[in-house]
Amino acid sequence: MEAQDIAIVEKHRKDNYQLDRLFKEHQEIGARIEKLEASKGLGANEEAELHDLKKKKLEGRDQLEEILVGLR
């Protein structure tokens, strides 16, 4: 996420529950992805989880982008 978008999120997240929730979720998913990617020798379950998390993060980013378009 670009610095400009993060600044917009920080400015509006107190007044926009959905934006706040999506941004927190986006950060949590990103942290989990980083943790899994740093692990060596992922099993099939972890690989599947990583794939699902990346998909969910992308979907969340699309939702965030829809909100940000209206706030720019």
PDB file of N, CA, C and O in Angstrom:
ATOM      1  N   MET A   1       0.855  -1.171   0.000  1.00  0.00           N
ATOM      2  CA  MET A   1       0.000   0.000   0.000  1.00  0.00           C
ATOM      3  C   MET A   1       0.900   1.233   0.000  1.00  0.00           C
ATOM      4  O   MET A   1       1.883   1.302   0.739  1.00  0.00           O
ATOM      5  N   GLU A   2       0.551   2.193  -0.832  1.00  0.00           N
ATOM      6  CA  GLU A   2       1.358   3.396  -0.975  1.00  0.00           C
ATOM      7  C   GLU A   2       1.207   4.316   0.244  1.00  0.00           C
ATOM      8  O   GLU A   2       0.193   4.287   0.942  1.00  0.00           O
ATOM      9  N   ALA A   3       2.222   5.117   0.473  1.00  0.00           N
ATOM     10  CA  ALA A   3       2.216   6.038   1.615  1.00  0.00           C
ATOM     11  C   ALA A   3       1.039   7.006   1.548  1.00  0.00           C
ATOM     12  O   ALA A   3       0.447   7.336   2.576  1.00  0.00           O
ATOM     13  N   GLN A   4       0.703   7.453   0.363  1.00  0.00           N
ATOM     14  CA  GLN A   4      -0.431   8.373   0.191  1.00  0.00           C
ATOM     15  C   GLN A   4      -1.738   7.704   0.638  1.00  0.00           C
ATOM     16  O   GLN A   4      -2.567   8.331   1.299  1.00  0.00           O
ATOM     17  N   ASP A   5      -1.913   6.440   0.275  1.00  0.00           N
ATOM     18  CA  ASP A   5      -3.121   5.710   0.679  1.00  0.00           C
ATOM     19  C   ASP A   5      -3.156   5.489   2.188  1.00  0.00           C
ATOM     20  O   ASP A   5      -4.210   5.599   2.814  1.00  0.00           O
ATOM     21  N   ILE A   6      -2.017   5.183   2.758  1.00  0.00           N
ATOM     22  CA  ILE A   6      -1.946   4.984   4.206  1.00  0.00           C
ATOM     23  C   ILE A   6      -2.308   6.272   4.929  1.00  0.00           C
ATOM     24  O   ILE A   6      -3.000   6.240   5.947  1.00  0.00           O
ATOM     25  N   ALA A   7      -1.851   7.393   4.417  1.00  0.00           N
ATOM     26  CA  ALA A   7      -2.185   8.693   5.020  1.00  0.00           C
ATOM     27  C   ALA A   7      -3.695   8.935   4.964  1.00  0.00           C
ATOM     28  O   ALA A   7      -4.280   9.439   5.923  1.00  0.00           O
ATOM     29  N   ILE A   8      -4.317   8.582   3.858  1.00  0.00           N
ATOM     30  CA  ILE A   8      -5.775   8.746   3.729  1.00  0.00           C
ATOM     31  C   ILE A   8      -6.494   7.832   4.722  1.00  0.00           C
ATOM     32  O   ILE A   8      -7.453   8.241   5.376  1.00  0.00           O
ATOM     33  N   VAL A   9      -6.022   6.603   4.822  1.00  0.00           N
ATOM     34  CA  VAL A   9      -6.630   5.662   5.766  1.00  0.00           C
ATOM     35  C   VAL A   9      -6.518   6.197   7.184  1.00  0.00           C
ATOM     36  O   VAL A   9      -7.503   6.203   7.922  1.00  0.00           O
ATOM     37  N   GLU A  10      -5.340   6.641   7.572  1.00  0.00           N
ATOM     38  CA  GLU A  10      -5.132   7.159   8.924  1.00  0.00           C
ATOM     39  C   GLU A  10      -6.037   8.359   9.205  1.00  0.00           C
ATOM     40  O   GLU A  10      -6.535   8.520  10.320  1.00  0.00           O
ATOM     41  N   LYS A  11      -6.242   9.182   8.211  1.00  0.00           N
ATOM     42  CA  LYS A  11      -7.074  10.369   8.380  1.00  0.00           C
ATOM     43  C   LYS A  11      -8.548  10.014   8.568  1.00  0.00           C
ATOM     44  O   LYS A  11      -9.253  10.687   9.321  1.00  0.00           O
ATOM     45  N   HIS A  12      -9.017   8.973   7.896  1.00  0.00           N
ATOM     46  CA  HIS A  12     -10.449   8.680   7.863  1.00  0.00           C
ATOM     47  C   HIS A  12     -10.880   7.447   8.653  1.00  0.00           C
ATOM     48  O   HIS A  12     -12.079   7.199   8.786  1.00  0.00           O
ATOM     49  N   ARG A  13      -9.952   6.682   9.172  1.00  0.00           N
ATOM     50  CA  ARG A  13     -10.328   5.411   9.798  1.00  0.00           C
ATOM     51  C   ARG A  13     -11.134   5.572  11.081  1.00  0.00           C
ATOM     52  O   ARG A  13     -11.903   4.680  11.441  1.00  0.00           O
ATOM     53  N   LYS A  14     -10.972   6.687  11.771  1.00  0.00           N
ATOM     54  CA  LYS A  14     -11.747   6.914  12.999  1.00  0.00           C
ATOM     55  C   LYS A  14     -13.220   7.151  12.684  1.00  0.00           C
ATOM     56  O   LYS A  14     -14.095   6.842  13.493  1.00  0.00           O
ATOM     57  N   ASP A  15     -13.484   7.698  11.513  1.00  0.00           N
ATOM     58  CA  ASP A  15     -14.854   8.023  11.125  1.00  0.00           C
ATOM     59  C   ASP A  15     -15.489   6.967  10.223  1.00  0.00           C
ATOM     60  O   ASP A  15     -16.689   7.022   9.956  1.00  0.00           O
ATOM     61  N   ASN A  16     -14.698   6.015   9.757  1.00  0.00           N
ATOM     62  CA  ASN A  16     -15.196   5.026   8.805  1.00  0.00           C
ATOM     63  C   ASN A  16     -14.868   3.631   9.340  1.00  0.00           C
ATOM     64  O   ASN A  16     -13.744   3.146   9.203  1.00  0.00           O
ATOM     65  N   TYR A  17     -15.873   2.996   9.952  1.00  0.00           N
ATOM     66  CA  TYR A  17     -15.667   1.692  10.576  1.00  0.00           C
ATOM     67  C   TYR A  17     -15.194   0.653   9.560  1.00  0.00           C
ATOM     68  O   TYR A  17     -14.273  -0.113   9.843  1.00  0.00           O
ATOM     69  N   GLN A  18     -15.807   0.621   8.397  1.00  0.00           N
ATOM     70  CA  GLN A  18     -15.449  -0.371   7.385  1.00  0.00           C
ATOM     71  C   GLN A  18     -13.992  -0.196   6.930  1.00  0.00           C
ATOM     72  O   GLN A  18     -13.259  -1.172   6.775  1.00  0.00           O
ATOM     73  N   LEU A  19     -13.595   1.039   6.725  1.00  0.00           N
ATOM     74  CA  LEU A  19     -12.216   1.327   6.340  1.00  0.00           C
ATOM     75  C   LEU A  19     -11.252   0.860   7.429  1.00  0.00           C
ATOM     76  O   LEU A  19     -10.235   0.231   7.134  1.00  0.00           O
ATOM     77  N   ASP A  20     -11.565   1.162   8.659  1.00  0.00           N
ATOM     78  CA  ASP A  20     -10.722   0.762   9.789  1.00  0.00           C
ATOM     79  C   ASP A  20     -10.611  -0.758   9.875  1.00  0.00           C
ATOM     80  O   ASP A  20      -9.515  -1.295  10.033  1.00  0.00           O
ATOM     81  N   ARG A  21     -11.733  -1.442   9.772  1.00  0.00           N
ATOM     82  CA  ARG A  21     -11.763  -2.900   9.864  1.00  0.00           C
ATOM     83  C   ARG A  21     -10.964  -3.534   8.725  1.00  0.00           C
ATOM     84  O   ARG A  21     -10.165  -4.442   8.954  1.00  0.00           O
ATOM     85  N   LEU A  22     -11.178  -3.059   7.510  1.00  0.00           N
ATOM     86  CA  LEU A  22     -10.469  -3.612   6.360  1.00  0.00           C
ATOM     87  C   LEU A  22      -8.965  -3.371   6.450  1.00  0.00           C
ATOM     88  O   LEU A  22      -8.171  -4.247   6.106  1.00  0.00           O
ATOM     89  N   PHE A  23      -8.576  -2.195   6.909  1.00  0.00           N
ATOM     90  CA  PHE A  23      -7.160  -1.876   7.019  1.00  0.00           C
ATOM     91  C   PHE A  23      -6.487  -2.750   8.074  1.00  0.00           C
ATOM     92  O   PHE A  23      -5.393  -3.264   7.844  1.00  0.00           O
ATOM     93  N   LYS A  24      -7.129  -2.920   9.222  1.00  0.00           N
ATOM     94  CA  LYS A  24      -6.571  -3.786  10.267  1.00  0.00           C
ATOM     95  C   LYS A  24      -6.430  -5.214   9.762  1.00  0.00           C
ATOM     96  O   LYS A  24      -5.403  -5.859   9.973  1.00  0.00           O
ATOM     97  N   GLU A  25      -7.464  -5.699   9.097  1.00  0.00           N
ATOM     98  CA  GLU A  25      -7.434  -7.053   8.554  1.00  0.00           C
ATOM     99  C   GLU A  25      -6.314  -7.184   7.518  1.00  0.00           C
ATOM    100  O   GLU A  25      -5.601  -8.188   7.495  1.00  0.00           O
ATOM    101  N   HIS A  26      -6.164  -6.183   6.674  1.00  0.00           N
ATOM    102  CA  HIS A  26      -5.117  -6.177   5.651  1.00  0.00           C
ATOM    103  C   HIS A  26      -3.732  -6.292   6.307  1.00  0.00           C
ATOM    104  O   HIS A  26      -2.881  -7.047   5.837  1.00  0.00           O
ATOM    105  N   GLN A  27      -3.517  -5.555   7.371  1.00  0.00           N
ATOM    106  CA  GLN A  27      -2.238  -5.596   8.080  1.00  0.00           C
ATOM    107  C   GLN A  27      -2.012  -6.953   8.749  1.00  0.00           C
ATOM    108  O   GLN A  27      -0.908  -7.495   8.699  1.00  0.00           O
ATOM    109  N   GLU A  28      -3.049  -7.496   9.369  1.00  0.00           N
ATOM    110  CA  GLU A  28      -2.923  -8.784  10.045  1.00  0.00           C
ATOM    111  C   GLU A  28      -2.621  -9.899   9.047  1.00  0.00           C
ATOM    112  O   GLU A  28      -1.779 -10.760   9.304  1.00  0.00           O
ATOM    113  N   ILE A  29      -3.306  -9.879   7.918  1.00  0.00           N
ATOM    114  CA  ILE A  29      -3.071 -10.889   6.896  1.00  0.00           C
ATOM    115  C   ILE A  29      -1.652 -10.750   6.353  1.00  0.00           C
ATOM    116  O   ILE A  29      -0.963 -11.749   6.147  1.00  0.00           O
ATOM    117  N   GLY A  30      -1.219  -9.522   6.123  1.00  0.00           N
ATOM    118  CA  GLY A  30       0.146  -9.291   5.640  1.00  0.00           C
ATOM    119  C   GLY A  30       1.195  -9.836   6.593  1.00  0.00           C
ATOM    120  O   GLY A  30       2.189 -10.424   6.166  1.00  0.00           O
ATOM    121  N   ALA A  31       0.973  -9.642   7.875  1.00  0.00           N
ATOM    122  CA  ALA A  31       1.914 -10.148   8.879  1.00  0.00           C
ATOM    123  C   ALA A  31       1.948 -11.674   8.873  1.00  0.00           C
ATOM    124  O   ALA A  31       3.014 -12.277   8.993  1.00  0.00           O
ATOM    125  N   ARG A  32       0.792 -12.285   8.734  1.00  0.00           N
ATOM    126  CA  ARG A  32       0.721 -13.755   8.702  1.00  0.00           C
ATOM    127  C   ARG A  32       1.398 -14.298   7.440  1.00  0.00           C
ATOM    128  O   ARG A  32       2.085 -15.319   7.490  1.00  0.00           O
ATOM    129  N   ILE A  33       1.202 -13.617   6.322  1.00  0.00           N
ATOM    130  CA  ILE A  33       1.851 -14.033   5.073  1.00  0.00           C
ATOM    131  C   ILE A  33       3.369 -13.958   5.230  1.00  0.00           C
ATOM    132  O   ILE A  33       4.080 -14.888   4.849  1.00  0.00           O
ATOM    133  N   GLU A  34       3.864 -12.862   5.785  1.00  0.00           N
ATOM    134  CA  GLU A  34       5.305 -12.708   5.982  1.00  0.00           C
ATOM    135  C   GLU A  34       5.857 -13.820   6.870  1.00  0.00           C
ATOM    136  O   GLU A  34       6.933 -14.359   6.609  1.00  0.00           O
ATOM    137  N   LYS A  35       5.116 -14.154   7.912  1.00  0.00           N
ATOM    138  CA  LYS A  35       5.564 -15.212   8.823  1.00  0.00           C
ATOM    139  C   LYS A  35       5.632 -16.550   8.099  1.00  0.00           C
ATOM    140  O   LYS A  35       6.604 -17.291   8.251  1.00  0.00           O
ATOM    141  N   LEU A  36       4.614 -16.861   7.317  1.00  0.00           N
ATOM    142  CA  LEU A  36       4.615 -18.125   6.586  1.00  0.00           C
ATOM    143  C   LEU A  36       5.714 -18.160   5.530  1.00  0.00           C
ATOM    144  O   LEU A  36       6.378 -19.182   5.356  1.00  0.00           O
ATOM    145  N   GLU A  37       5.908 -17.053   4.828  1.00  0.00           N
ATOM    146  CA  GLU A  37       6.933 -17.007   3.787  1.00  0.00           C
ATOM    147  C   GLU A  37       8.337 -17.120   4.374  1.00  0.00           C
ATOM    148  O   GLU A  37       9.251 -17.598   3.703  1.00  0.00           O
ATOM    149  N   ALA A  38       8.514 -16.692   5.605  1.00  0.00           N
ATOM    150  CA  ALA A  38       9.821 -16.782   6.253  1.00  0.00           C
ATOM    151  C   ALA A  38      10.114 -18.204   6.750  1.00  0.00           C
ATOM    152  O   ALA A  38      11.263 -18.557   7.013  1.00  0.00           O
ATOM    153  N   SER A  39       9.061 -19.003   6.873  1.00  0.00           N
ATOM    154  CA  SER A  39       9.226 -20.375   7.337  1.00  0.00           C
ATOM    155  C   SER A  39       9.821 -21.230   6.224  1.00  0.00           C
ATOM    156  O   SER A  39       9.545 -21.028   5.042  1.00  0.00           O
ATOM    157  N   LYS A  40      10.629 -22.169   6.628  1.00  0.00           N
ATOM    158  CA  LYS A  40      11.222 -23.085   5.659  1.00  0.00           C
ATOM    159  C   LYS A  40      10.462 -24.402   5.698  1.00  0.00           C
ATOM    160  O   LYS A  40      10.030 -24.852   6.759  1.00  0.00           O
ATOM    161  N   GLY A  41      10.308 -24.998   4.558  1.00  0.00           N
ATOM    162  CA  GLY A  41       9.687 -26.318   4.476  1.00  0.00           C
ATOM    163  C   GLY A  41       8.225 -26.329   4.849  1.00  0.00           C
ATOM    164  O   GLY A  41       7.799 -27.100   5.709  1.00  0.00           O
ATOM    165  N   LEU A  42       7.456 -25.478   4.204  1.00  0.00           N
ATOM    166  CA  LEU A  42       6.027 -25.450   4.490  1.00  0.00           C
ATOM    167  C   LEU A  42       5.380 -26.752   4.041  1.00  0.00           C
ATOM    168  O   LEU A  42       5.701 -27.300   2.986  1.00  0.00           O
ATOM    169  N   GLY A  43       4.465 -27.228   4.866  1.00  0.00           N
ATOM    170  CA  GLY A  43       3.705 -28.406   4.510  1.00  0.00           C
ATOM    171  C   GLY A  43       2.554 -28.033   3.599  1.00  0.00           C
ATOM    172  O   GLY A  43       2.356 -26.862   3.276  1.00  0.00           O
ATOM    173  N   ALA A  44       1.806 -29.025   3.194  1.00  0.00           N
ATOM    174  CA  ALA A  44       0.687 -28.793   2.279  1.00  0.00           C
ATOM    175  C   ALA A  44      -0.352 -27.875   2.906  1.00  0.00           C
ATOM    176  O   ALA A  44      -0.914 -27.019   2.224  1.00  0.00           O
ATOM    177  N   ASN A  45      -0.614 -28.044   4.201  1.00  0.00           N
ATOM    178  CA  ASN A  45      -1.600 -27.190   4.876  1.00  0.00           C
ATOM    179  C   ASN A  45      -1.147 -25.734   4.919  1.00  0.00           C
ATOM    180  O   ASN A  45      -1.942 -24.821   4.695  1.00  0.00           O
ATOM    181  N   GLU A  46       0.133 -25.525   5.207  1.00  0.00           N
ATOM    182  CA  GLU A  46       0.660 -24.167   5.258  1.00  0.00           C
ATOM    183  C   GLU A  46       0.684 -23.517   3.878  1.00  0.00           C
ATOM    184  O   GLU A  46       0.411 -22.324   3.748  1.00  0.00           O
ATOM    185  N   GLU A  47       1.012 -24.303   2.842  1.00  0.00           N
ATOM    186  CA  GLU A  47       1.000 -23.787   1.469  1.00  0.00           C
ATOM    187  C   GLU A  47      -0.415 -23.361   1.079  1.00  0.00           C
ATOM    188  O   GLU A  47      -0.612 -22.312   0.465  1.00  0.00           O
ATOM    189  N   ALA A  48      -1.390 -24.183   1.439  1.00  0.00           N
ATOM    190  CA  ALA A  48      -2.785 -23.864   1.141  1.00  0.00           C
ATOM    191  C   ALA A  48      -3.222 -22.617   1.899  1.00  0.00           C
ATOM    192  O   ALA A  48      -3.917 -21.758   1.355  1.00  0.00           O
ATOM    193  N   GLU A  49      -2.805 -22.526   3.166  1.00  0.00           N
ATOM    194  CA  GLU A  49      -3.137 -21.348   3.966  1.00  0.00           C
ATOM    195  C   GLU A  49      -2.514 -20.095   3.367  1.00  0.00           C
ATOM    196  O   GLU A  49      -3.161 -19.051   3.294  1.00  0.00           O
ATOM    197  N   LEU A  50      -1.266 -20.196   2.939  1.00  0.00           N
ATOM    198  CA  LEU A  50      -0.576 -19.068   2.332  1.00  0.00           C
ATOM    199  C   LEU A  50      -1.306 -18.612   1.065  1.00  0.00           C
ATOM    200  O   LEU A  50      -1.498 -17.415   0.853  1.00  0.00           O
ATOM    201  N   HIS A  51      -1.703 -19.549   0.243  1.00  0.00           N
ATOM    202  CA  HIS A  51      -2.445 -19.228  -0.973  1.00  0.00           C
ATOM    203  C   HIS A  51      -3.758 -18.531  -0.636  1.00  0.00           C
ATOM    204  O   HIS A  51      -4.099 -17.514  -1.241  1.00  0.00           O
ATOM    205  N   ASP A  52      -4.489 -19.072   0.323  1.00  0.00           N
ATOM    206  CA  ASP A  52      -5.773 -18.482   0.728  1.00  0.00           C
ATOM    207  C   ASP A  52      -5.584 -17.084   1.310  1.00  0.00           C
ATOM    208  O   ASP A  52      -6.371 -16.180   1.031  1.00  0.00           O
ATOM    209  N   LEU A  53      -4.539 -16.907   2.120  1.00  0.00           N
ATOM    210  CA  LEU A  53      -4.276 -15.593   2.713  1.00  0.00           C
ATOM    211  C   LEU A  53      -3.940 -14.550   1.651  1.00  0.00           C
ATOM    212  O   LEU A  53      -4.391 -13.407   1.729  1.00  0.00           O
ATOM    213  N   LYS A  54      -3.155 -14.946   0.667  1.00  0.00           N
ATOM    214  CA  LYS A  54      -2.803 -14.013  -0.407  1.00  0.00           C
ATOM    215  C   LYS A  54      -4.049 -13.611  -1.197  1.00  0.00           C
ATOM    216  O   LYS A  54      -4.210 -12.452  -1.577  1.00  0.00           O
ATOM    217  N   LYS A  55      -4.909 -14.571  -1.431  1.00  0.00           N
ATOM    218  CA  LYS A  55      -6.160 -14.284  -2.147  1.00  0.00           C
ATOM    219  C   LYS A  55      -7.041 -13.349  -1.321  1.00  0.00           C
ATOM    220  O   LYS A  55      -7.607 -12.393  -1.850  1.00  0.00           O
ATOM    221  N   LYS A  56      -7.154 -13.626  -0.035  1.00  0.00           N
ATOM    222  CA  LYS A  56      -7.970 -12.804   0.850  1.00  0.00           C
ATOM    223  C   LYS A  56      -7.400 -11.388   0.967  1.00  0.00           C
ATOM    224  O   LYS A  56      -8.150 -10.414   1.019  1.00  0.00           O
ATOM    225  N   LYS A  57      -6.076 -11.284   1.009  1.00  0.00           N
ATOM    226  CA  LYS A  57      -5.440  -9.967   1.099  1.00  0.00           C
ATOM    227  C   LYS A  57      -5.728  -9.154  -0.159  1.00  0.00           C
ATOM    228  O   LYS A  57      -6.002  -7.957  -0.076  1.00  0.00           O
ATOM    229  N   LEU A  58      -5.666  -9.792  -1.309  1.00  0.00           N
ATOM    230  CA  LEU A  58      -5.949  -9.106  -2.562  1.00  0.00           C
ATOM    231  C   LEU A  58      -7.406  -8.647  -2.626  1.00  0.00           C
ATOM    232  O   LEU A  58      -7.692  -7.533  -3.064  1.00  0.00           O
ATOM    233  N   GLU A  59      -8.314  -9.500  -2.192  1.00  0.00           N
ATOM    234  CA  GLU A  59      -9.730  -9.122  -2.154  1.00  0.00           C
ATOM    235  C   GLU A  59      -9.951  -7.934  -1.216  1.00  0.00           C
ATOM    236  O   GLU A  59     -10.702  -7.013  -1.537  1.00  0.00           O
ATOM    237  N   GLY A  60      -9.301  -7.962  -0.069  1.00  0.00           N
ATOM    238  CA  GLY A  60      -9.409  -6.864   0.885  1.00  0.00           C
ATOM    239  C   GLY A  60      -8.819  -5.578   0.323  1.00  0.00           C
ATOM    240  O   GLY A  60      -9.345  -4.489   0.556  1.00  0.00           O
ATOM    241  N   ARG A  61      -7.728  -5.710  -0.415  1.00  0.00           N
ATOM    242  CA  ARG A  61      -7.109  -4.534  -1.034  1.00  0.00           C
ATOM    243  C   ARG A  61      -8.051  -3.907  -2.057  1.00  0.00           C
ATOM    244  O   ARG A  61      -8.133  -2.684  -2.167  1.00  0.00           O
ATOM    245  N   ASP A  62      -8.759  -4.748  -2.799  1.00  0.00           N
ATOM    246  CA  ASP A  62      -9.741  -4.244  -3.758  1.00  0.00           C
ATOM    247  C   ASP A  62     -10.863  -3.483  -3.049  1.00  0.00           C
ATOM    248  O   ASP A  62     -11.311  -2.440  -3.524  1.00  0.00           O
ATOM    249  N   GLN A  63     -11.308  -4.010  -1.918  1.00  0.00           N
ATOM    250  CA  GLN A  63     -12.351  -3.339  -1.144  1.00  0.00           C
ATOM    251  C   GLN A  63     -11.840  -2.012  -0.584  1.00  0.00           C
ATOM    252  O   GLN A  63     -12.548  -1.006  -0.602  1.00  0.00           O
ATOM    253  N   LEU A  64     -10.610  -2.023  -0.090  1.00  0.00           N
ATOM    254  CA  LEU A  64     -10.008  -0.782   0.414  1.00  0.00           C
ATOM    255  C   LEU A  64      -9.906   0.248  -0.712  1.00  0.00           C
ATOM    256  O   LEU A  64     -10.183   1.430  -0.509  1.00  0.00           O
ATOM    257  N   GLU A  65      -9.510  -0.204  -1.884  1.00  0.00           N
ATOM    258  CA  GLU A  65      -9.357   0.706  -3.019  1.00  0.00           C
ATOM    259  C   GLU A  65     -10.695   1.355  -3.387  1.00  0.00           C
ATOM    260  O   GLU A  65     -10.740   2.535  -3.733  1.00  0.00           O
ATOM    261  N   GLU A  66     -11.766   0.595  -3.311  1.00  0.00           N
ATOM    262  CA  GLU A  66     -13.092   1.165  -3.601  1.00  0.00           C
ATOM    263  C   GLU A  66     -13.426   2.303  -2.638  1.00  0.00           C
ATOM    264  O   GLU A  66     -13.970   3.330  -3.044  1.00  0.00           O
ATOM    265  N   ILE A  67     -13.103   2.113  -1.383  1.00  0.00           N
ATOM    266  CA  ILE A  67     -13.358   3.153  -0.377  1.00  0.00           C
ATOM    267  C   ILE A  67     -12.426   4.344  -0.604  1.00  0.00           C
ATOM    268  O   ILE A  67     -12.857   5.494  -0.527  1.00  0.00           O
ATOM    269  N   LEU A  68     -11.163   4.074  -0.881  1.00  0.00           N
ATOM    270  CA  LEU A  68     -10.191   5.144  -1.052  1.00  0.00           C
ATOM    271  C   LEU A  68     -10.499   6.019  -2.256  1.00  0.00           C
ATOM    272  O   LEU A  68     -10.237   7.222  -2.229  1.00  0.00           O
ATOM    273  N   VAL A  69     -11.044   5.439  -3.298  1.00  0.00           N
ATOM    274  CA  VAL A  69     -11.400   6.233  -4.485  1.00  0.00           C
ATOM    275  C   VAL A  69     -12.341   7.361  -4.106  1.00  0.00           C
ATOM    276  O   VAL A  69     -12.208   8.481  -4.599  1.00  0.00           O
ATOM    277  N   GLY A  70     -13.289   7.068  -3.234  1.00  0.00           N
ATOM    278  CA  GLY A  70     -14.235   8.086  -2.800  1.00  0.00           C
ATOM    279  C   GLY A  70     -13.650   9.106  -1.842  1.00  0.00           C
ATOM    280  O   GLY A  70     -14.221  10.181  -1.661  1.00  0.00           O
ATOM    281  N   LEU A  71     -12.529   8.787  -1.230  1.00  0.00           N
ATOM    282  CA  LEU A  71     -11.924   9.689  -0.247  1.00  0.00           C
ATOM    283  C   LEU A  71     -10.794  10.546  -0.818  1.00  0.00           C
ATOM    284  O   LEU A  71     -10.350  11.501  -0.180  1.00  0.00           O
ATOM    285  N   ARG A  72     -10.340  10.208  -1.996  1.00  0.00           N
ATOM    286  CA  ARG A  72      -9.228  10.968  -2.608  1.00  0.00           C
ATOM    287  C   ARG A  72      -9.676  12.299  -3.119  1.00  0.00           C
ATOM    288  O   ARG A  72      -8.869  13.057  -3.658  1.00  0.00           O
TER     289      ARG A  72
END
